Amino acid sequence: MLSQLVSAPVSPGAAPRPFFFTASFDGSQRYAGWIDSLRFARDLAKTSGKSIHFTYFINSVYFDTAKVPSTIGRAQSRAEILVRRALAQIAVNEGHEIASHGVGHHDGTSWSLEQWRAELAAFHAVADGLVYAPIRDAEGRAAFPRFSPRPDAAAGEAGSACRVDTDCRAMRCADLGDAGRLCAPACNLKKKCSEGSVCGAPFFRQDEDVCLPPPDLPVVVDGATLFDGRGAPRLRGTSLRPLTIRGFRAPFLGVNDALIEALLERGYRYDTSLAASPGPPRTLAMRRNGPTLLELGLTAWPGARAIPMDYNYMQLKVTGERVAADYRASLIAAYQADKVPFHIGHHFAQWEGGAYHRALEDAVRFAVAECPDLGAAGSEKKQCPGAVVASFREVAEAWGGAK
């Protein structure tokens, strides 16, 4: 709980801001979660002509094989990590944000300042240098990562090139944007990947993920080696520029004063761990006139059954139809409340048979269409004109961020 912090609402100010809506994902384990959400954003941006940016709150155990305490497992191999790092880089290349969800998904509600410092230090020991500013080739495509088809794969088989799902035999065509398209079979504990590819969720018993090969290595651009044959970056003498993670969501939304102090010490711009009351973003500080952090909490607007997070709705056994209706109503309510940003936090899980994920996609489409309402005469009214589907970083920049 927060008790000793200095908290103040951010003034709307004189400069107009757009109405921001954020859709985000916690965890980052399942390859298919990355692939599907990125493809959805890519396809909707193409049809709507509008930018759509998500935030991915990652747990560092999925990018590390070290046996650190974890409630959610960990990466099993270097190959698994290389693929997941490549997927995170594709997200950055396409304008999305990578942020922190901690190390092993522990509830830090009662943690001390030293425990939070250790948690953040352990996270950054893995995540610093995870993603880089995009580097484009002569054709304007991201120079890395790239996934090449397996040279020995017959058409339609695992690892072969594809354009659409029907190009593949009994498997999906994994659309990786500029990085490539490959036939990717399903996998879990019982369905193993063939040699040369790896599963993002190898211990799932019923749910499934997909098999992907590691990205092409080494990466050479304009004669300079950016990543060697093992995927290690070479910063000296190259144009590689690491991106710094400065956004946080606590596992279980377990926030306390010590967490905010630790985030402030590390120069974080925002936190989104609070279940907030309706209203504008707030700044948090340890003392008056001290450094501040922007709190972008998850808000249950009047009438909603839960805060806008799939896990919370799942615990209440709410239908996907009701979740979608809550999200639409909350978007309109937030817009009418002086364009207060509205945030949704989901996971890569397919709870309720994927109904909650479909509700999130419906909310994104609804916001991109500016919350249309068909009147009695069939005329369409825009209920949230100018809505922008943005990353938390973009919201923090527009609303002031940290100082």
QUISULBEL-V61049 format. One record per residue. N is the residue number from 1. RES is the residue in one small letter. BURIAL is # if it has 16 or more other ideal C-beta (glycine too) atoms within 10 Angstrom, else .. D_FIRST is the distance of its C-alpha to the first C-alpha in Angstrom with 1 decimal. Layout:
n:N res:RES burial:BURIAL d_first:D_FIRST
n:N res:RES burial:BURIAL d_first:D_FIRST
This chain:
n:1 res:m burial:. d_first:0.0
n:2 res:l burial:. d_first:3.8
n:3 res:s burial:. d_first:6.4
n:4 res:q burial:. d_first:9.5
n:5 res:l burial:# d_first:10.3
n:6 res:v burial:. d_first:13.4
n:7 res:s burial:. d_first:13.3
n:8 res:a burial:. d_first:16.6
n:9 res:p burial:. d_first:18.2
n:10 res:v burial:# d_first:20.9
n:11 res:s burial:. d_first:24.3
n:12 res:p burial:. d_first:26.5
n:13 res:g burial:. d_first:29.3
n:14 res:a burial:. d_first:33.0
n:15 res:a burial:. d_first:33.3
n:16 res:p burial:. d_first:33.0
n:17 res:r burial:. d_first:30.6
n:18 res:p burial:# d_first:31.2
n:19 res:f burial:# d_first:29.1
n:20 res:f burial:# d_first:26.9
n:21 res:f burial:# d_first:26.0
n:22 res:t burial:# d_first:24.3
n:23 res:a burial:# d_first:24.8
n:24 res:s burial:# d_first:23.2
n:25 res:f burial:# d_first:23.4
n:26 res:d burial:# d_first:21.2
n:27 res:g burial:# d_first:23.0
n:28 res:s burial:# d_first:26.5
n:29 res:q burial:# d_first:28.6
n:30 res:r burial:# d_first:31.3
n:31 res:y burial:# d_first:34.1
n:32 res:a burial:# d_first:34.9
n:33 res:g burial:# d_first:31.5
n:34 res:w burial:# d_first:32.2
n:35 res:i burial:# d_first:35.8
n:36 res:d burial:# d_first:35.3
n:37 res:s burial:# d_first:32.5
n:38 res:l burial:# d_first:34.5
n:39 res:r burial:. d_first:37.7
n:40 res:f burial:# d_first:36.2
n:41 res:a burial:# d_first:35.0
n:42 res:r burial:. d_first:38.4
n:43 res:d burial:. d_first:40.5
n:44 res:l burial:# d_first:38.7
n:45 res:a burial:# d_first:38.9
n:46 res:k burial:. d_first:42.6
n:47 res:t burial:. d_first:43.4
n:48 res:s burial:. d_first:41.4
n:49 res:g burial:. d_first:42.1
n:50 res:k burial:. d_first:38.4
n:51 res:s burial:. d_first:36.0
n:52 res:i burial:# d_first:33.1
n:53 res:h burial:# d_first:30.4
n:54 res:f burial:# d_first:27.6
n:55 res:t burial:# d_first:24.7
n:56 res:y burial:# d_first:24.6
n:57 res:f burial:# d_first:21.4
n:58 res:i burial:# d_first:23.1
n:59 res:n burial:# d_first:22.4
n:60 res:s burial:# d_first:24.6
n:61 res:v burial:# d_first:25.9
n:62 res:y burial:# d_first:28.1
n:63 res:f burial:# d_first:29.7
n:64 res:d burial:# d_first:30.4
n:65 res:t burial:. d_first:32.4
n:66 res:a burial:. d_first:31.0
n:67 res:k burial:. d_first:29.9
n:68 res:v burial:. d_first:26.3
n:69 res:p burial:. d_first:23.8
n:70 res:s burial:# d_first:23.1
n:71 res:t burial:. d_first:22.2
n:72 res:i burial:. d_first:24.1
n:73 res:g burial:# d_first:27.4
n:74 res:r burial:# d_first:28.7
n:75 res:a burial:# d_first:31.7
n:76 res:q burial:. d_first:35.0
n:77 res:s burial:. d_first:37.4
n:78 res:r burial:. d_first:38.1
n:79 res:a burial:# d_first:39.7
n:80 res:e burial:# d_first:36.7
n:81 res:i burial:# d_first:34.6
n:82 res:l burial:# d_first:37.4
n:83 res:v burial:# d_first:37.3
n:84 res:r burial:# d_first:33.6
n:85 res:r burial:# d_first:33.7
n:86 res:a burial:# d_first:36.6
n:87 res:l burial:# d_first:34.7
n:88 res:a burial:# d_first:31.8
n:89 res:q burial:# d_first:34.5
n:90 res:i burial:# d_first:36.1
n:91 res:a burial:# d_first:32.9
n:92 res:v burial:# d_first:32.8
n:93 res:n burial:# d_first:36.5
n:94 res:e burial:# d_first:36.1
n:95 res:g burial:# d_first:33.4
n:96 res:h burial:# d_first:30.2
n:97 res:e burial:# d_first:27.2
n:98 res:i burial:# d_first:25.8
n:99 res:a burial:# d_first:22.1
n:100 res:s burial:# d_first:19.8
n:101 res:h burial:# d_first:18.1
n:102 res:g burial:# d_first:18.0
n:103 res:v burial:# d_first:20.7
n:104 res:g burial:# d_first:20.9
n:105 res:h burial:# d_first:18.0
n:106 res:h burial:# d_first:15.8
n:107 res:d burial:. d_first:12.3
n:108 res:g burial:# d_first:10.5
n:109 res:t burial:. d_first:7.1
n:110 res:s burial:. d_first:8.6
n:111 res:w burial:# d_first:10.9
n:112 res:s burial:. d_first:12.3
n:113 res:l burial:. d_first:13.5
n:114 res:e burial:. d_first:16.8
n:115 res:q burial:. d_first:15.7
n:116 res:w burial:# d_first:14.3
n:117 res:r burial:# d_first:17.5
n:118 res:a burial:. d_first:19.5
n:119 res:e burial:# d_first:18.1
n:120 res:l burial:# d_first:18.8
n:121 res:a burial:. d_first:22.2
n:122 res:a burial:# d_first:23.2
n:123 res:f burial:# d_first:22.4
n:124 res:h burial:# d_first:24.5
n:125 res:a burial:. d_first:27.2
n:126 res:v burial:# d_first:28.0
n:127 res:a burial:# d_first:27.0
n:128 res:d burial:. d_first:28.6
n:129 res:g burial:. d_first:32.0
n:130 res:l burial:# d_first:31.2
n:131 res:v burial:# d_first:32.3
n:132 res:y burial:# d_first:34.7
n:133 res:a burial:. d_first:36.0
n:134 res:p burial:# d_first:38.5
n:135 res:i burial:# d_first:42.1
n:136 res:r burial:. d_first:44.8
n:137 res:d burial:. d_first:48.3
n:138 res:a burial:. d_first:51.5
n:139 res:e burial:. d_first:50.9
n:140 res:g burial:. d_first:47.4
n:141 res:r burial:. d_first:45.7
n:142 res:a burial:# d_first:42.9
n:143 res:a burial:# d_first:44.7
n:144 res:f burial:# d_first:42.2
n:145 res:p burial:# d_first:41.4
n:146 res:r burial:# d_first:44.4
n:147 res:f burial:# d_first:45.2
n:148 res:s burial:. d_first:48.9
n:149 res:p burial:# d_first:50.6
n:150 res:r burial:# d_first:51.9
n:151 res:p burial:. d_first:55.6
n:152 res:d burial:. d_first:56.7
n:153 res:a burial:# d_first:54.9
n:154 res:a burial:. d_first:57.2
n:155 res:a burial:. d_first:56.4
n:156 res:g burial:# d_first:53.7
n:157 res:e burial:# d_first:52.7
n:158 res:a burial:# d_first:49.4
n:159 res:g burial:# d_first:48.8
n:160 res:s burial:# d_first:51.6
n:161 res:a burial:# d_first:51.2
n:162 res:c burial:# d_first:50.5
n:163 res:r burial:. d_first:49.9
n:164 res:v burial:. d_first:48.7
n:165 res:d burial:. d_first:47.8
n:166 res:t burial:. d_first:51.5
n:167 res:d burial:. d_first:52.6
n:168 res:c burial:# d_first:50.9
n:169 res:r burial:. d_first:52.2
n:170 res:a burial:. d_first:49.7
n:171 res:m burial:# d_first:46.7
n:172 res:r burial:# d_first:44.7
n:173 res:c burial:# d_first:45.5
n:174 res:a burial:# d_first:42.4
n:175 res:d burial:# d_first:42.2
n:176 res:l burial:# d_first:40.8
n:177 res:g burial:# d_first:42.0
n:178 res:d burial:# d_first:44.0
n:179 res:a burial:# d_first:43.3
n:180 res:g burial:# d_first:45.6
n:181 res:r burial:# d_first:46.0
n:182 res:l burial:# d_first:46.6
n:183 res:c burial:# d_first:47.3
n:184 res:a burial:# d_first:44.4
n:185 res:p burial:# d_first:44.7
n:186 res:a burial:# d_first:42.0
n:187 res:c burial:# d_first:40.6
n:188 res:n burial:# d_first:38.4
n:189 res:l burial:. d_first:39.0
n:190 res:k burial:. d_first:42.4
n:191 res:k burial:. d_first:43.4
n:192 res:k burial:. d_first:43.9
n:193 res:c burial:# d_first:44.4
n:194 res:s burial:. d_first:47.9
n:195 res:e burial:. d_first:48.6
n:196 res:g burial:. d_first:47.4
n:197 res:s burial:# d_first:44.3
n:198 res:v burial:# d_first:40.9
n:199 res:c burial:# d_first:38.4
n:200 res:g burial:# d_first:34.7
n:201 res:a burial:# d_first:33.6
n:202 res:p burial:# d_first:36.3
n:203 res:f burial:. d_first:34.7
n:204 res:f burial:# d_first:34.1
n:205 res:r burial:. d_first:36.2
n:206 res:q burial:. d_first:36.6
n:207 res:d burial:. d_first:34.9
n:208 res:e burial:# d_first:36.8
n:209 res:d burial:# d_first:36.4
n:210 res:v burial:# d_first:39.3
n:211 res:c burial:# d_first:41.4
n:212 res:l burial:# d_first:41.8
n:213 res:p burial:# d_first:43.8
n:214 res:p burial:# d_first:42.4
n:215 res:p burial:# d_first:42.9
n:216 res:d burial:# d_first:46.0
n:217 res:l burial:# d_first:46.2
n:218 res:p burial:. d_first:47.2
n:219 res:v burial:# d_first:46.2
n:220 res:v burial:. d_first:48.9
n:221 res:v burial:# d_first:49.0
n:222 res:d burial:. d_first:51.9
n:223 res:g burial:. d_first:53.1
n:224 res:a burial:. d_first:49.8
n:225 res:t burial:# d_first:47.9
n:226 res:l burial:# d_first:44.2
n:227 res:f burial:# d_first:43.2
n:228 res:d burial:. d_first:45.5
n:229 res:g burial:. d_first:46.6
n:230 res:r burial:. d_first:43.5
n:231 res:g burial:# d_first:41.2
n:232 res:a burial:. d_first:40.3
n:233 res:p burial:# d_first:40.0
n:234 res:r burial:. d_first:42.5
n:235 res:l burial:. d_first:41.1
n:236 res:r burial:. d_first:44.0
n:237 res:g burial:. d_first:46.7
n:238 res:t burial:# d_first:45.1
n:239 res:s burial:. d_first:43.3
n:240 res:l burial:# d_first:40.1
n:241 res:r burial:. d_first:37.0
n:242 res:p burial:. d_first:33.7
n:243 res:l burial:# d_first:30.8
n:244 res:t burial:. d_first:27.4
n:245 res:i burial:# d_first:24.2
n:246 res:r burial:# d_first:21.7
n:247 res:g burial:# d_first:19.3
n:248 res:f burial:# d_first:16.3
n:249 res:r burial:# d_first:14.6
n:250 res:a burial:# d_first:12.4
n:251 res:p burial:# d_first:14.0
n:252 res:f burial:. d_first:12.7
n:253 res:l burial:# d_first:10.3
n:254 res:g burial:# d_first:8.1
n:255 res:v burial:# d_first:6.1
n:256 res:n burial:# d_first:4.6
n:257 res:d burial:# d_first:6.9
n:258 res:a burial:# d_first:9.6
n:259 res:l burial:# d_first:10.1
n:260 res:i burial:# d_first:10.7
n:261 res:e burial:# d_first:13.0
n:262 res:a burial:# d_first:14.7
n:263 res:l burial:# d_first:15.3
n:264 res:l burial:# d_first:16.7
n:265 res:e burial:. d_first:18.9
n:266 res:r burial:# d_first:20.4
n:267 res:g burial:. d_first:21.1
n:268 res:y burial:# d_first:19.2
n:269 res:r burial:# d_first:20.0
n:270 res:y burial:# d_first:17.2
n:271 res:d burial:# d_first:14.1
n:272 res:t burial:# d_first:13.9
n:273 res:s burial:# d_first:10.8
n:274 res:l burial:# d_first:9.3
n:275 res:a burial:. d_first:11.0
n:276 res:a burial:# d_first:12.4
n:277 res:s burial:. d_first:14.7
n:278 res:p burial:. d_first:18.3
n:279 res:g burial:. d_first:19.2
n:280 res:p burial:. d_first:19.9
n:281 res:p burial:# d_first:17.8
n:282 res:r burial:# d_first:15.8
n:283 res:t burial:# d_first:15.9
n:284 res:l burial:# d_first:13.2
n:285 res:a burial:# d_first:14.5
n:286 res:m burial:# d_first:14.0
n:287 res:r burial:. d_first:17.0
n:288 res:r burial:. d_first:19.4
n:289 res:n burial:. d_first:22.1
n:290 res:g burial:. d_first:20.3
n:291 res:p burial:# d_first:19.9
n:292 res:t burial:# d_first:17.8
n:293 res:l burial:# d_first:16.2
n:294 res:l burial:# d_first:16.7
n:295 res:e burial:# d_first:13.9
n:296 res:l burial:# d_first:15.9
n:297 res:g burial:# d_first:13.8
n:298 res:l burial:# d_first:15.4
n:299 res:t burial:# d_first:16.6
n:300 res:a burial:# d_first:18.1
n:301 res:w burial:# d_first:21.0
n:302 res:p burial:. d_first:22.7
n:303 res:g burial:. d_first:24.8
n:304 res:a burial:# d_first:22.9
n:305 res:r burial:. d_first:22.3
n:306 res:a burial:# d_first:19.1
n:307 res:i burial:# d_first:17.1
n:308 res:p burial:# d_first:19.7
n:309 res:m burial:# d_first:19.4
n:310 res:d burial:# d_first:22.2
n:311 res:y burial:# d_first:20.4
n:312 res:n burial:# d_first:18.7
n:313 res:y burial:# d_first:22.2
n:314 res:m burial:# d_first:23.8
n:315 res:q burial:. d_first:21.8
n:316 res:l burial:. d_first:23.0
n:317 res:k burial:. d_first:26.5
n:318 res:v burial:# d_first:27.0
n:319 res:t burial:. d_first:30.2
n:320 res:g burial:# d_first:30.5
n:321 res:e burial:. d_first:32.4
n:322 res:r burial:# d_first:29.6
n:323 res:v burial:# d_first:27.1
n:324 res:a burial:# d_first:29.7
n:325 res:a burial:# d_first:30.3
n:326 res:d burial:# d_first:26.6
n:327 res:y burial:# d_first:26.4
n:328 res:r burial:# d_first:29.6
n:329 res:a burial:. d_first:28.6
n:330 res:s burial:# d_first:25.3
n:331 res:l burial:# d_first:27.2
n:332 res:i burial:# d_first:29.5
n:333 res:a burial:# d_first:26.9
n:334 res:a burial:# d_first:25.1
n:335 res:y burial:# d_first:28.5
n:336 res:q burial:. d_first:29.5
n:337 res:a burial:. d_first:26.4
n:338 res:d burial:. d_first:27.8
n:339 res:k burial:# d_first:27.4
n:340 res:v burial:# d_first:23.6
n:341 res:p burial:# d_first:22.9
n:342 res:f burial:# d_first:22.2
n:343 res:h burial:# d_first:20.7
n:344 res:i burial:# d_first:21.4
n:345 res:g burial:# d_first:20.0
n:346 res:h burial:# d_first:22.4
n:347 res:h burial:# d_first:23.6
n:348 res:f burial:# d_first:27.2
n:349 res:a burial:# d_first:27.5
n:350 res:q burial:# d_first:30.2
n:351 res:w burial:# d_first:28.5
n:352 res:e burial:# d_first:30.8
n:353 res:g burial:. d_first:33.7
n:354 res:g burial:. d_first:32.3
n:355 res:a burial:# d_first:31.9
n:356 res:y burial:# d_first:28.3
n:357 res:h burial:# d_first:29.5
n:358 res:r burial:# d_first:32.4
n:359 res:a burial:# d_first:30.1
n:360 res:l burial:# d_first:28.4
n:361 res:e burial:# d_first:31.8
n:362 res:d burial:# d_first:32.9
n:363 res:a burial:# d_first:30.1
n:364 res:v burial:# d_first:31.2
n:365 res:r burial:. d_first:34.8
n:366 res:f burial:# d_first:34.0
n:367 res:a burial:# d_first:32.3
n:368 res:v burial:# d_first:35.1
n:369 res:a burial:. d_first:37.6
n:370 res:e burial:# d_first:35.7
n:371 res:c burial:# d_first:34.8
n:372 res:p burial:. d_first:38.4
n:373 res:d burial:. d_first:39.6
n:374 res:l burial:. d_first:43.2
n:375 res:g burial:. d_first:44.8
n:376 res:a burial:. d_first:47.5
n:377 res:a burial:. d_first:50.2
n:378 res:g burial:. d_first:48.6
n:379 res:s burial:. d_first:47.4
n:380 res:e burial:. d_first:44.1
n:381 res:k burial:. d_first:41.5
n:382 res:k burial:. d_first:38.7
n:383 res:q burial:# d_first:35.5
n:384 res:c burial:# d_first:33.4
n:385 res:p burial:. d_first:36.2
n:386 res:g burial:. d_first:35.4
n:387 res:a burial:# d_first:32.3
n:388 res:v burial:# d_first:31.4
n:389 res:v burial:# d_first:29.8
n:390 res:a burial:# d_first:28.1
n:391 res:s burial:# d_first:25.9
n:392 res:f burial:# d_first:22.5
n:393 res:r burial:# d_first:24.3
n:394 res:e burial:# d_first:26.8
n:395 res:v burial:# d_first:24.4
n:396 res:a burial:# d_first:22.6
n:397 res:e burial:. d_first:26.1
n:398 res:a burial:# d_first:27.2
n:399 res:w burial:# d_first:24.2
n:400 res:g burial:# d_first:24.2
n:401 res:g burial:# d_first:21.9
n:402 res:a burial:# d_first:20.9
n:403 res:k burial:. d_first:23.1
